[in-house]
């Protein structure tokens, strides 16, 4: 991975440069700075990189390894039903246009007319290149809905239909587990939940900040109660959201808003450990805001949620989040049975978000592993995300993530041979 230093660049300057350059000269180093020919790059791996990869899989059952956080990506090419907000493609909205081009580059998309197929093919190739990675939960993504349950496209960043991920999982059952996304305010929310459940779906994905979902709304609680009845699990973003639009509704990512749902017994996976932002302490109204992570950790420590609350590791190794959340996890191995691995792919392919030099500087990896990790990133960014998390250790104690973090736990059965 070639690390770039944008410390002295202002956001307006970056946006202007991207706009004037047509994006590609700047976007390539920021995202997608990897070799699209995976098999060729695999042949060129050094012995050190190969050794680090092999060490990362020691103690793991490849039939049980699971990535709990992978996004489906699409533009609606070839009638897939996927959709992206037109403002993302508007050069005169440079902030959105930059973000769009970064995601396209990270996704390995080169032909927009075949974008949906290209992304899925690349994802399958990444998993085929390293079969020990196991399977991935592939996310659908519903529209933003208003309080009346109506779709508001102008407030939505993108849309991935449930049927798209269902189809992908049927095409590649050895690689994908389908995850539906259903906004609980929809008039047909419960009927759609029943439909996908009958199709074998056991997980629902929400991003409350960006989809406008309040976990305290009675419609939400009713929906989550039905999920409990059918032994389904919610995977929800927690903490602030930066990847898609959501500034106006950041409060909806507060982990404490899910306390009622936890109390009624719904299984909930809180993505990112709520590792970014400040949240209102709803347990103590009127008190100062606290870090969203601290509120998440408060819930994790409550014994009554020991069987239905899980934390998920995506984003913990981002350069902007490295520190307390990861350290706390490493310092508390007793929660490993409730911690699961997620990559948040294609985010791991956004080069600027991950800095191996920072891992070395802060004591998470030895200097000797830096170059090997950079090689692995260029070869397979999905594998890179896995190897980093298997390799890093607590800067002071040397503690590592328990191998069980990378298995499906009670939520996903091991792959049948």
C-alpha positions as CSV (number, residue, x, y, z in Angstrom):
1,X,0.0,0.0,0.0
2,X,1.4,3.3,-1.0
3,X,0.7,5.7,1.8
4,X,0.0,9.3,0.9
5,X,0.1,12.4,3.2
6,X,-2.8,14.8,2.6
7,X,-2.3,16.5,6.0
8,X,-1.6,19.9,4.4
9,X,-4.4,19.7,1.8
10,X,-7.7,21.4,2.7
11,X,-10.9,19.7,1.6
12,X,-11.8,22.6,-0.8
13,X,-8.3,22.3,-2.4
14,X,-8.7,18.5,-2.9
15,X,-12.2,18.9,-4.3
16,X,-11.0,21.6,-6.8
17,X,-8.1,19.5,-7.9
18,X,-10.3,16.5,-8.4
19,X,-12.8,18.5,-10.4
20,X,-10.2,20.0,-12.6
21,X,-8.4,16.7,-13.2
22,X,-11.5,14.7,-14.0
23,X,-10.9,12.8,-10.8
24,X,-8.8,9.9,-12.0
25,X,-5.2,11.2,-11.4
26,X,-6.1,11.9,-7.7
27,X,-8.6,9.2,-7.0
28,X,-6.4,6.3,-8.0
29,X,-3.9,6.8,-5.1
30,X,-6.7,7.5,-2.7
31,X,-8.7,4.4,-3.6
32,X,-8.2,1.4,-5.8
33,X,-4.5,1.6,-5.7
34,X,-4.2,-2.2,-6.2
35,X,-3.6,-4.7,-9.0
36,X,-6.8,-5.8,-10.7
37,X,-5.0,-8.9,-11.9
38,X,-5.3,-10.8,-8.7
39,X,-3.7,-14.1,-9.8
40,X,-0.7,-12.3,-11.2
41,X,-0.2,-10.3,-8.0
42,X,-0.6,-13.5,-6.0
43,X,2.4,-15.1,-7.9
44,X,4.5,-12.1,-7.0
45,X,4.0,-12.2,-3.3
46,X,7.2,-12.3,-1.2
47,X,7.8,-15.2,1.1
48,X,7.3,-12.8,4.1
49,X,3.8,-11.9,2.8
50,X,2.9,-15.6,2.2
51,X,4.1,-16.5,5.7
52,X,2.0,-13.7,7.3
53,X,-1.1,-14.8,5.4
54,X,-0.6,-18.4,6.5
55,X,0.0,-17.4,10.1
56,X,-3.2,-15.4,10.0
57,X,-5.3,-18.6,9.4
58,X,-3.7,-20.7,12.1
59,X,-6.3,-21.9,14.6
60,X,-9.2,-21.1,12.3
61,X,-11.7,-23.4,10.5
62,X,-12.1,-22.0,6.9
63,X,-15.6,-23.5,6.8
64,X,-16.6,-21.4,9.8
65,X,-14.8,-18.1,9.0
66,X,-17.3,-15.3,8.2
67,X,-17.1,-11.6,7.2
68,X,-20.2,-10.0,8.7
69,X,-20.1,-6.8,6.8
70,X,-19.8,-6.6,3.0
71,X,-21.7,-4.2,0.8
72,X,-23.3,-5.0,-2.5
73,X,-22.6,-2.2,-5.0
74,X,-24.5,-1.3,-8.1
75,X,-25.6,1.5,-10.5
76,X,-28.6,-0.4,-11.9
77,X,-26.6,-1.7,-14.9
78,X,-28.3,-4.6,-16.7
79,X,-31.6,-4.1,-14.8
80,X,-30.4,-5.1,-11.4
81,X,-32.7,-2.6,-9.7
82,X,-29.8,-0.9,-7.9
83,X,-29.8,2.9,-7.8
84,X,-27.4,5.8,-7.0
85,X,-28.5,9.3,-6.3
86,X,-27.8,11.4,-9.5
87,X,-26.1,14.1,-7.5
88,X,-23.3,11.6,-6.9
89,X,-22.6,11.7,-10.6
90,X,-22.8,15.5,-10.9
91,X,-19.4,17.2,-11.5
92,X,-20.9,20.4,-10.3
93,X,-21.4,18.9,-6.9
94,X,-17.7,18.1,-6.3
95,X,-18.0,16.7,-2.8
96,X,-20.5,14.1,-3.9
97,X,-18.7,13.5,-7.2
98,X,-15.4,12.9,-5.4
99,X,-17.0,10.4,-3.1
100,X,-18.7,8.6,-5.9
101,X,-15.4,8.3,-7.9
102,X,-13.6,7.0,-4.8
103,X,-16.2,4.3,-4.3
104,X,-16.1,3.3,-7.9
105,X,-12.3,3.1,-7.9
106,X,-12.3,1.1,-4.6
107,X,-14.8,-1.3,-6.1
108,X,-12.6,-2.0,-9.1
109,X,-15.2,-0.8,-11.5
110,X,-13.9,0.3,-14.9
111,X,-16.9,0.0,-17.1
112,X,-20.0,1.8,-15.8
113,X,-22.3,-0.1,-18.3
114,X,-21.3,-3.3,-16.5
115,X,-20.7,-1.9,-13.1
116,X,-22.9,-4.2,-11.1
117,X,-21.5,-7.3,-12.7
118,X,-17.9,-6.0,-12.5
119,X,-18.2,-5.4,-8.7
120,X,-19.8,-8.8,-8.0
121,X,-17.2,-10.6,-10.2
122,X,-14.3,-8.9,-8.5
123,X,-15.7,-9.7,-5.0
124,X,-16.1,-13.3,-6.0
125,X,-12.5,-13.3,-7.4
126,X,-11.2,-11.9,-4.1
127,X,-12.8,-14.6,-2.2
128,X,-11.8,-17.3,-4.6
129,X,-8.2,-16.1,-4.5
130,X,-8.1,-16.9,-0.8
131,X,-10.8,-19.6,0.0
132,X,-9.8,-19.6,3.7
133,X,-11.6,-16.3,4.1
134,X,-14.8,-18.3,4.0
135,X,-18.2,-16.5,3.4
136,X,-19.4,-13.0,3.5
137,X,-22.7,-11.5,4.5
138,X,-23.8,-9.5,1.5
139,X,-25.9,-6.4,2.3
140,X,-28.9,-5.0,0.5
141,X,-29.7,-1.3,1.4
142,X,-33.1,0.3,1.5
143,X,-34.1,3.9,0.7
144,X,-34.4,6.8,3.1
145,X,-38.1,6.9,4.2
146,X,-39.9,9.8,5.9
147,X,-42.1,9.6,9.0
148,X,-45.0,8.5,6.9
149,X,-43.1,5.6,5.4
150,X,-42.7,7.2,2.0
151,X,-39.5,6.9,0.0
152,X,-37.5,10.1,-0.3
153,X,-35.0,9.6,-3.0
154,X,-33.4,13.0,-2.7
155,X,-32.3,12.0,0.8
156,X,-31.0,8.6,-0.2
157,X,-27.5,8.0,-1.3
158,X,-28.0,4.6,-2.9
159,X,-30.3,1.6,-3.0
160,X,-29.6,-2.1,-3.3
161,X,-32.7,-4.3,-3.7
162,X,-33.3,-7.4,-1.5
163,X,-33.8,-9.5,-4.6
164,X,-30.3,-8.5,-5.8
165,X,-28.5,-10.0,-2.9
166,X,-30.8,-13.0,-2.8
167,X,-29.9,-13.7,-6.4
168,X,-26.2,-13.3,-5.7
169,X,-26.4,-15.7,-2.8
170,X,-28.1,-18.3,-5.0
171,X,-25.5,-17.9,-7.7
172,X,-22.6,-18.2,-5.2
173,X,-23.8,-20.0,-2.1
174,X,-20.3,-20.9,-1.2
175,X,-19.4,-17.3,-0.8
176,X,-22.4,-15.2,0.1
177,X,-25.1,-15.1,2.8
178,X,-27.9,-12.7,1.9
179,X,-28.7,-9.8,4.2
180,X,-32.0,-7.9,3.4
181,X,-32.6,-4.3,4.2
182,X,-36.2,-3.2,5.1
183,X,-37.2,0.2,6.4
184,X,-39.5,-0.5,9.4
185,X,-41.7,2.6,8.5
186,X,-42.7,1.0,5.2
187,X,-46.4,0.1,4.9
188,X,-45.3,-3.4,3.7
189,X,-42.4,-3.8,6.1
190,X,-43.7,-6.8,7.9
191,X,-44.9,-8.6,4.7
192,X,-41.5,-8.0,3.1
193,X,-39.8,-9.3,6.2
194,X,-41.9,-12.4,6.0
195,X,-41.2,-12.8,2.3
196,X,-37.4,-12.6,2.7
197,X,-37.5,-14.9,5.8
198,X,-39.3,-17.5,3.7
199,X,-36.4,-17.1,1.2
200,X,-33.9,-18.1,3.9
201,X,-32.8,-14.6,5.0
202,X,-31.8,-14.5,8.6
203,X,-30.2,-11.0,8.8
204,X,-31.5,-7.4,8.3
205,X,-29.2,-4.4,7.7
206,X,-29.9,-0.9,8.8
207,X,-27.9,2.4,8.7
208,X,-30.2,4.5,10.9
209,X,-28.4,7.8,10.4
210,X,-28.7,7.6,6.6
211,X,-32.0,5.8,6.3
212,X,-33.9,7.7,8.9
213,X,-34.7,4.8,11.3
214,X,-35.4,5.5,15.0
215,X,-35.0,2.4,17.1
216,X,-37.4,4.0,19.7
217,X,-40.2,4.3,17.2
218,X,-43.0,1.8,17.9
219,X,-43.1,0.7,14.3
220,X,-39.4,-0.2,14.7
221,X,-40.0,-2.1,17.9
222,X,-42.8,-4.0,16.4
223,X,-40.7,-4.9,13.4
224,X,-37.8,-6.0,15.7
225,X,-40.2,-8.1,17.8
226,X,-41.2,-10.0,14.7
227,X,-37.6,-10.5,13.9
228,X,-37.1,-12.1,17.3
229,X,-40.1,-14.3,16.8
230,X,-38.4,-15.6,13.6
231,X,-34.9,-15.8,15.1
232,X,-33.5,-13.2,12.8
233,X,-30.7,-10.8,13.7
234,X,-30.3,-7.1,13.1
235,X,-27.0,-5.7,11.9
236,X,-27.0,-2.0,12.5
237,X,-24.6,0.9,12.1
238,X,-23.8,2.6,15.4
239,X,-22.0,5.9,16.1
240,X,-21.6,8.7,13.6
241,X,-21.8,8.0,9.9
242,X,-19.3,9.4,7.4
243,X,-19.5,7.1,4.4
244,X,-23.0,8.2,3.3
245,X,-25.3,11.1,3.9
246,X,-26.7,11.4,7.4
247,X,-25.6,14.6,9.2
248,X,-29.2,15.6,10.1
249,X,-30.0,12.3,11.8
250,X,-26.7,11.4,13.5
251,X,-28.5,10.9,16.8
252,X,-30.2,7.8,15.4
253,X,-26.9,6.0,15.5
254,X,-26.8,6.2,19.3
255,X,-26.4,2.7,20.7
256,X,-28.7,3.4,23.6
257,X,-31.6,3.9,21.3
258,X,-31.6,0.1,20.9
259,X,-31.9,-0.6,24.6
260,X,-35.7,-1.3,24.3
261,X,-35.1,-3.7,21.4
262,X,-32.5,-5.5,23.4
263,X,-34.8,-5.7,26.4
264,X,-37.4,-7.4,24.2
265,X,-34.8,-10.0,23.2
266,X,-34.0,-9.1,19.6
267,X,-30.5,-10.2,18.5
268,X,-28.5,-7.1,17.5
269,X,-25.1,-6.8,16.0
270,X,-23.7,-3.2,16.5
271,X,-21.4,-2.5,13.7
272,X,-18.1,-0.5,14.2
273,X,-18.4,-0.7,18.0
274,X,-20.0,2.8,17.7
275,X,-16.3,3.9,17.4
276,X,-16.9,7.4,16.1
277,X,-18.7,10.5,17.5
278,X,-20.4,11.8,20.6
279,X,-23.8,10.6,21.6
280,X,-26.4,11.7,24.1
281,X,-26.5,9.7,27.3
282,X,-30.1,8.6,27.2
283,X,-29.7,6.8,30.5
284,X,-28.9,10.1,32.2
285,X,-31.0,12.8,30.5
286,X,-29.4,16.3,30.8
287,X,-25.9,15.0,31.3
288,X,-23.0,15.8,28.9
289,X,-22.7,13.9,25.7
290,X,-20.3,10.9,25.9
291,X,-18.4,9.1,23.2
292,X,-20.7,6.7,21.3
293,X,-18.2,4.0,22.0
294,X,-18.5,4.4,25.8
295,X,-22.3,4.0,25.5
296,X,-21.9,0.9,23.4
297,X,-19.4,-0.5,25.9
298,X,-21.9,0.2,28.7
299,X,-24.4,-2.0,27.0
300,X,-21.8,-4.7,26.4
301,X,-21.0,-4.9,30.1
302,X,-24.6,-5.5,31.1
303,X,-25.1,-9.2,31.8
304,X,-28.8,-9.2,30.6
305,X,-27.6,-8.6,27.1
306,X,-25.1,-11.4,27.1
307,X,-27.0,-13.5,24.6
308,X,-28.4,-11.0,22.2
309,X,-25.9,-8.1,21.9
310,X,-22.8,-8.4,19.6
311,X,-20.1,-6.0,18.5
312,X,-18.6,-6.0,15.0
313,X,-15.1,-4.9,14.2
314,X,-15.4,-3.1,10.9
315,X,-13.7,0.4,11.0
316,X,-11.7,-0.3,14.2
317,X,-8.5,-0.3,12.2
318,X,-9.2,3.0,10.2
319,X,-6.6,5.6,10.9
320,X,-9.2,8.0,12.3
321,X,-10.5,5.4,14.8
322,X,-7.5,3.5,15.9
323,X,-7.0,3.6,19.7
324,X,-9.5,3.3,22.6
325,X,-12.2,1.1,21.0
326,X,-9.6,-1.5,19.7
327,X,-7.5,-1.3,22.8
328,X,-10.6,-1.9,25.0
329,X,-11.5,-4.9,22.9
330,X,-8.0,-6.3,23.2
331,X,-8.0,-5.7,27.0
332,X,-11.3,-7.6,27.5
333,X,-11.0,-11.1,26.0
334,X,-14.0,-12.2,28.1
335,X,-16.3,-10.6,25.5
336,X,-14.7,-12.4,22.5
337,X,-17.7,-14.8,22.3
338,X,-19.8,-11.7,21.4
339,X,-17.4,-10.1,19.0
340,X,-17.5,-10.8,15.2
341,X,-15.3,-9.8,12.3
342,X,-16.6,-7.4,9.6
343,X,-14.5,-5.8,6.8
344,X,-17.0,-3.1,5.5
345,X,-15.8,-3.9,2.0
346,X,-15.3,-2.0,-0.3
347,X,-14.0,0.5,2.3
348,X,-10.8,-1.6,2.8
349,X,-10.0,-0.8,-0.8
350,X,-9.9,2.9,0.0
351,X,-6.2,3.3,0.4
352,X,-6.1,6.6,2.3
353,X,-8.2,5.1,5.2
354,X,-5.6,2.6,6.3
355,X,-2.0,3.4,7.3
356,X,0.5,0.6,8.1
357,X,3.0,3.1,9.2
358,X,0.5,4.2,11.9
359,X,0.2,0.6,13.1
360,X,3.9,0.4,13.5
361,X,4.2,3.8,15.2
362,X,1.5,3.1,17.7
363,X,2.9,-0.4,18.5
364,X,0.2,-2.6,16.9
365,X,2.5,-4.4,14.5
366,X,6.3,-4.9,14.3
367,X,8.2,-3.0,11.6
368,X,9.0,-6.3,9.8
369,X,5.3,-6.8,9.0
370,X,4.7,-3.4,7.3
371,X,6.0,-4.2,3.9
372,X,4.3,-7.6,3.8
373,X,1.0,-6.0,4.7
374,X,1.5,-3.4,1.9
375,X,2.0,-6.3,-0.5
376,X,-1.1,-8.1,0.7
377,X,-3.1,-4.9,0.3
378,X,-2.1,-4.5,-3.4
379,X,-2.9,-8.2,-4.0
380,X,-6.2,-8.4,-2.2
381,X,-7.6,-5.6,0.0
382,X,-10.3,-7.9,1.5
383,X,-7.6,-10.3,2.6
384,X,-5.5,-7.4,3.9
385,X,-8.3,-6.3,6.2
386,X,-8.4,-9.8,7.6
387,X,-4.7,-10.2,8.0
388,X,-4.3,-6.9,9.8
389,X,-6.9,-7.8,12.4
390,X,-5.3,-11.2,12.9
391,X,-1.8,-9.7,13.1
392,X,-2.2,-6.7,15.3
393,X,-1.6,-6.9,19.1
394,X,-2.1,-4.5,22.1
395,X,0.8,-2.0,22.2
396,X,1.4,-2.8,25.9
397,X,0.2,-6.3,26.7
398,X,0.7,-8.0,23.3
399,X,-2.9,-9.4,23.5
400,X,-4.4,-10.4,20.1
401,X,-8.0,-10.8,19.0
402,X,-9.3,-14.3,19.9
403,X,-9.5,-16.6,16.8
404,X,-13.2,-17.1,17.6
405,X,-13.9,-13.5,16.5
406,X,-13.5,-14.6,12.9
407,X,-16.0,-17.5,13.1
408,X,-19.7,-17.1,12.8
409,X,-20.5,-17.9,16.4
410,X,-24.1,-18.8,17.1
411,X,-25.3,-16.5,14.4
412,X,-24.0,-18.4,11.3
413,X,-23.6,-22.2,11.0
414,X,-20.3,-23.5,9.5
415,X,-20.3,-24.1,5.8
416,X,-21.4,-27.7,5.0
417,X,-19.0,-29.6,2.8
